[in-house]
């Protein structure tokens, strides 16, 4: 009998995220940047917390339009710090604004999506985990990507966050082999 990955539990929002988004290859630069930023906000928190606030984040950050966010100034930072709908962490907010500026540079130079997907030669890595205890929190590749991102100036993108990002955007298929989504995405 196939069953979904147990990490999503029974919360309808989490189950929908698992069934419709998590692990689906995302190839659009702006969507990848949004997900990386949300994963950065998740640092120290649970993903369901961020997922529940995702619409508020999108509203607060102009739909995660990196061109607009890159131009944010002190007034925008103050507005975000007073927005109770999002995680109000000065460091993470500033890191998102800086990451928008970096995104614009990378997108113009080579494409943000291209830059990220080149790490896996443009193809999702398909793992064959049978139990949650087999799924790593980070890998050598997530450590390398994290190091590269941080060297470019990104913050809140350690190897564990990067691996969670890679799973979410389908760079790796970490659905358990007992989950119907594994075969659907393989």
C-alpha positions in Angstrom: 0.0 0.0 0.0 1.4 3.4 -0.9 1.2 6.2 1.6 2.4 9.8 1.4 5.6 10.9 3.1 4.8 11.0 6.8 6.4 14.4 7.4 3.3 16.2 6.1 1.0 14.7 8.7 -2.7 15.4 8.3 -2.8 19.2 8.2 -4.7 19.9 5.0 -2.4 22.8 4.0 0.7 20.6 4.6 -0.8 17.6 2.7 -1.7 19.9 -0.2 1.8 21.3 -0.3 3.2 17.8 -0.2 0.9 16.5 -2.9 1.0 19.5 -5.3 4.3 21.4 -4.8 7.0 19.7 -2.8 9.5 18.0 -5.1 8.0 19.3 -8.4 10.8 20.7 -10.5 10.7 24.5 -10.5 12.5 26.0 -13.4 11.4 29.6 -13.2 14.0 32.0 -11.7 11.7 34.2 -9.7 9.8 31.3 -8.2 13.1 29.7 -7.2 14.2 33.0 -5.5 11.0 33.2 -3.6 11.4 29.7 -2.3 15.0 30.2 -1.3 13.9 33.4 0.6 11.1 31.6 2.3 13.4 28.7 3.3 15.7 31.4 4.8 12.9 32.8 6.8 12.2 29.3 8.0 15.6 29.0 9.7 14.9 28.1 13.3 11.2 27.7 12.7 9.0 24.9 11.3 8.1 24.9 7.6 4.4 24.8 8.4 4.8 28.2 10.1 6.2 29.7 6.9 3.6 27.9 4.8 0.8 29.4 6.8 2.3 32.9 6.4 3.3 32.5 2.7 0.4 34.7 1.4 1.3 37.4 3.9 4.9 37.2 2.9 3.9 37.5 -0.8 1.8 40.6 -0.1 4.6 42.2 2.1 7.3 41.5 -0.4 5.4 42.7 -3.6 4.8 39.2 -4.8 8.5 38.4 -4.3 9.3 40.5 -7.3 13.1 40.7 -6.9 13.5 43.8 -9.0 11.1 45.7 -6.7 12.5 44.2 -3.5 16.1 45.1 -4.7 15.0 48.8 -4.5 13.7 48.6 -0.9 15.0 51.2 1.4 14.7 52.0 5.1 11.0 52.8 4.9 10.3 49.4 3.4 12.4 47.7 6.1 10.4 49.5 8.8 7.2 48.5 7.1 8.2 44.8 7.0 9.4 44.9 10.7 6.0 46.1 11.7 4.1 43.5 9.6 2.7 40.9 12.1 1.7 38.6 9.2 5.3 37.7 8.5 8.4 36.7 10.5 9.7 40.0 11.7 13.4 39.3 11.9 15.6 42.3 10.9 18.5 40.1 9.7 16.3 37.9 7.5 14.5 41.0 6.1 17.8 42.7 5.3 19.2 39.4 3.8 16.1 39.2 1.5 16.6 42.7 0.2 20.3 42.0 -0.4 19.5 38.7 -2.0 17.1 40.5 -4.4 20.0 42.7 -5.5 22.2 39.6 -6.0 19.4 37.8 -7.8 19.2 40.7 -10.3 22.9 40.5 -11.0 22.8 36.7 -11.4 19.7 36.7 -13.5 21.2 39.3 -15.9 24.5 37.5 -16.1 23.4 33.8 -16.5 19.9 33.3 -15.2 19.2 32.4 -11.6 17.4 29.2 -12.5 20.3 28.2 -14.8 22.8 28.9 -12.1 21.0 26.6 -9.6 20.0 23.8 -11.9 23.6 23.6 -13.3 24.5 22.1 -9.9 22.5 19.0 -10.9 23.2 19.1 -14.6 19.6 20.3 -15.2 18.1 17.1 -14.0 16.5 16.2 -10.7 18.5 13.7 -8.6 16.2 10.8 -7.8 16.8 9.2 -4.5 15.2 5.9 -3.3 14.7 6.3 0.4 12.4 3.8 2.1 12.2 5.5 5.5 12.5 9.1 6.8 15.5 8.1 8.8 17.4 7.6 5.5 16.7 11.1 4.2 19.7 13.3 5.0 19.4 16.8 6.4 22.2 18.0 4.1 24.6 16.6 1.5 28.0 17.4 0.1 26.2 19.1 -2.8 24.0 21.2 -0.5 27.2 22.2 1.4 28.8 23.2 -1.9 25.8 25.2 -3.1 25.5 26.9 0.4 29.2 27.8 0.3 28.9 29.3 -3.2 25.7 31.3 -2.3 27.3 32.7 0.9 30.5 33.6 -1.1 28.2 35.7 -3.4 26.7 37.5 -0.4 23.5 35.5 0.3 22.7 34.8 3.9 20.4 32.4 5.8 21.3 29.7 3.3 23.3 27.1 5.2 23.6 23.5 3.9 20.5 22.3 5.7 18.4 25.1 4.4 19.8 24.6 0.9 19.0 20.9 1.0 15.4 21.6 2.1 15.2 24.1 -0.8 16.6 21.5 -3.2 13.9 19.0 -2.1 11.1 21.5 -2.3 12.0 22.7 -5.8 12.6 19.2 -7.2 16.4 19.4 -7.6 16.2 16.1 -5.7 13.3 13.8 -5.4 13.2 12.8 -1.8 9.7 11.5 -1.7 9.9 8.1 -0.1 9.6 5.2 -2.6 6.4 4.2 -0.8 4.8 7.6 -1.6 2.8 7.9 -4.8 4.5 11.2 -5.6 7.9 9.5 -5.9 7.0 7.6 -9.0 5.0 10.5 -10.4 8.1 12.8 -10.2 10.7 10.2 -11.1 
